Amino acid sequence: MEEKYRKVFFRYLFKILDLKNIEDYLISNGINYITSENNMCNEEKSCYAYSKYFYLLNEINLLMLNNEEMMYLRVMKSDDDLNERTINFINNTYKKVVFSDSTGKNKYYGAISENFMAKDNQIVLGLKRDEMGFAAHKLKKVKEIQNDNVVIKKIIEKIEKNSCFDIKVIKYNELFEKHKRGN
């Protein structure tokens, strides 16, 4: 059920944050994404069908839902278009489901570094891209990587500053993903 909620909540964010247009912009600027679904964790797989770059990092705690909300979650179809009732359900539940044990303290989503840090009361998205060109089998030059990083930085600023949510976007590349899997 957590994955079902995660999937629907991510689809909701994907729509509200207009991530489809952002992804199109990333693609048009030659920023590659990591394509191997087999190398993803469950959180990423539940979002993968909707996004080439983004996935939700927050934990989901369904214990905070009341009986009526749990019943709706059970009957809700996660692959249906977001209808008004589902949008209202997400609007009314995400704060208690995503921030159930929030204290406003820092939480790490990777190495203990500011690069992977967010407040526990923020919506946290991972932005995974093929920084070096390994997935595309075409190694990028340093200048290309620097240009990509400028584009990525602008995209992250746009998402974080222009959102109606308190949101944090954390960048991951193929080297971090390989390390995370222990390869």
C-alpha positions as CSV (number, residue, x, y, z in Angstrom):
1,M,0.0,0.0,0.0
2,E,2.9,2.4,0.7
3,E,4.1,1.9,-2.9
4,K,0.6,2.6,-4.2
5,Y,0.5,5.9,-2.2
6,R,4.0,6.8,-3.3
7,K,3.1,6.2,-6.9
8,V,-0.1,8.3,-6.8
9,F,1.6,11.1,-4.7
10,F,4.5,11.2,-7.2
11,R,2.1,11.4,-10.1
12,Y,0.4,14.3,-8.3
13,L,3.8,16.1,-7.8
14,F,4.7,15.3,-11.4
15,K,1.6,17.1,-12.6
16,I,1.7,20.0,-10.1
17,L,5.4,20.7,-10.6
18,D,5.1,20.4,-14.3
19,L,8.0,17.9,-14.4
20,K,7.1,16.7,-17.9
21,N,8.0,20.0,-19.4
22,I,11.2,20.1,-17.2
23,E,12.1,16.6,-18.5
24,D,11.5,17.7,-22.1
25,Y,13.8,20.7,-21.4
26,L,16.5,18.4,-20.0
27,I,16.3,16.1,-22.9
28,S,16.4,18.9,-25.4
29,N,19.6,20.2,-23.7
30,G,21.3,16.8,-24.1
31,I,21.2,15.8,-20.4
32,N,21.0,12.0,-20.4
33,Y,19.1,10.0,-17.9
34,I,20.0,6.6,-16.5
35,T,17.9,4.0,-18.3
36,S,18.3,0.7,-16.5
37,E,15.2,0.0,-14.5
38,N,16.9,-3.1,-13.1
39,N,19.3,-0.9,-11.1
40,M,16.6,1.1,-9.3
41,C,15.4,0.7,-5.7
42,N,11.6,0.3,-5.1
43,E,11.1,4.1,-4.6
44,E,12.5,4.8,-8.0
45,K,10.6,1.9,-9.7
46,S,7.3,3.2,-8.5
47,C,8.0,6.5,-10.1
48,Y,9.9,5.2,-13.2
49,A,6.8,4.8,-15.4
50,Y,6.1,8.6,-15.1
51,S,9.6,10.1,-15.0
52,K,12.9,9.5,-16.6
53,Y,14.8,11.7,-14.1
54,F,12.8,12.2,-10.9
55,Y,11.7,10.0,-8.1
56,L,10.3,10.6,-4.6
57,L,12.8,10.0,-1.7
58,N,10.5,10.6,1.3
59,E,9.3,7.7,3.4
60,I,5.6,7.0,3.4
61,N,3.8,6.2,6.8
62,L,0.3,5.0,6.2
63,L,-0.3,4.5,9.9
64,M,-1.3,8.1,10.1
65,L,-4.4,7.6,7.8
66,N,-7.8,7.1,9.4
67,N,-10.1,4.2,8.4
68,E,-11.9,6.2,5.7
69,E,-8.7,7.3,4.1
70,M,-7.3,3.8,4.2
71,M,-10.4,2.5,2.6
72,Y,-10.2,5.0,-0.2
73,L,-6.5,4.1,-0.7
74,R,-7.4,0.4,-1.0
75,V,-10.0,1.0,-3.8
76,M,-8.2,3.8,-5.5
77,K,-6.6,2.7,-8.8
78,S,-3.0,4.0,-8.9
79,D,-2.8,3.9,-12.7
80,D,-5.9,6.0,-13.4
81,D,-5.8,9.6,-14.3
82,L,-5.7,11.9,-11.2
83,N,-9.4,12.6,-10.7
84,E,-10.7,15.4,-8.4
85,R,-11.4,12.9,-5.5
86,T,-7.8,11.5,-5.7
87,I,-6.3,15.0,-5.8
88,N,-8.4,16.0,-2.7
89,F,-7.3,12.8,-1.0
90,I,-3.6,13.6,-1.6
91,N,-4.0,17.2,-0.6
92,N,-5.7,16.2,2.6
93,T,-3.3,13.4,3.6
94,Y,0.3,13.9,2.3
95,K,1.4,16.1,5.2
96,K,0.6,13.5,7.8
97,V,1.7,10.5,5.6
98,V,5.0,12.1,4.4
99,F,5.9,14.1,7.5
100,S,4.5,11.9,10.2
101,D,7.6,12.1,12.4
102,S,8.9,15.4,11.2
103,T,10.9,17.6,13.6
104,G,12.5,20.0,11.1
105,K,15.9,18.4,11.5
106,N,18.3,17.5,8.7
107,K,18.0,14.1,7.1
108,Y,20.5,12.5,4.7
109,Y,19.5,10.8,1.5
110,G,23.0,9.4,0.6
111,A,26.4,10.3,1.8
112,I,26.6,12.5,4.9
113,S,27.1,15.7,3.0
114,E,25.2,18.9,2.3
115,N,24.7,17.6,-1.2
116,F,22.4,14.8,0.0
117,M,20.8,16.7,2.9
118,A,17.2,18.0,3.3
119,K,15.0,18.9,6.2
120,D,12.7,16.1,7.3
121,N,9.7,18.4,6.7
122,Q,10.5,18.9,3.0
123,I,9.3,16.9,0.0
124,V,12.5,15.4,-1.4
125,L,12.9,14.5,-5.0
126,G,15.9,12.7,-6.4
127,L,17.1,13.9,-9.8
128,K,19.1,11.1,-11.4
129,R,21.1,11.8,-14.6
130,D,23.9,10.2,-16.6
131,E,26.4,12.9,-15.8
132,M,29.5,11.4,-17.4
133,G,27.8,9.8,-20.4
134,F,28.3,6.2,-19.3
135,A,24.7,5.1,-20.0
136,A,24.7,6.8,-23.4
137,H,28.0,5.1,-24.2
138,K,29.5,8.4,-25.1
139,L,31.8,10.0,-22.5
140,K,31.2,13.6,-22.1
141,K,33.9,16.2,-22.1
142,V,34.5,18.4,-19.0
143,K,33.0,21.4,-20.8
144,E,29.8,19.5,-21.6
145,I,29.5,18.3,-18.0
146,Q,30.0,21.9,-16.7
147,N,27.3,23.1,-19.1
148,D,24.9,20.3,-18.0
149,N,25.5,21.2,-14.4
150,V,24.5,24.9,-15.1
151,V,21.3,23.6,-16.7
152,I,20.6,21.2,-13.8
153,K,21.3,24.0,-11.2
154,K,18.7,26.3,-12.9
155,I,16.2,23.5,-13.1
156,I,16.6,22.7,-9.4
157,E,16.3,26.4,-8.4
158,K,13.1,26.7,-10.5
159,I,11.5,23.7,-8.9
160,E,12.5,24.6,-5.3
161,K,11.7,28.3,-5.6
162,N,8.6,28.3,-7.7
163,S,6.8,25.4,-6.0
164,C,3.8,25.7,-3.7
165,F,5.6,23.1,-1.6
166,D,8.7,23.2,0.6
167,I,10.7,21.0,-1.7
168,K,14.3,19.9,-2.1
169,V,15.9,18.3,-5.1
170,I,18.9,16.1,-4.7
171,K,21.2,15.3,-7.6
172,Y,22.4,11.8,-8.2
173,N,24.7,10.5,-11.0
174,E,25.6,7.1,-12.4
175,L,28.7,6.9,-10.1
176,F,26.7,7.4,-7.0
177,E,24.1,4.8,-8.2
178,K,26.8,2.3,-8.9
179,H,28.3,2.9,-5.4
180,K,24.9,2.6,-3.8
181,R,24.4,-0.9,-5.5
182,G,27.9,-2.0,-4.2
183,N,29.4,-2.5,-7.7
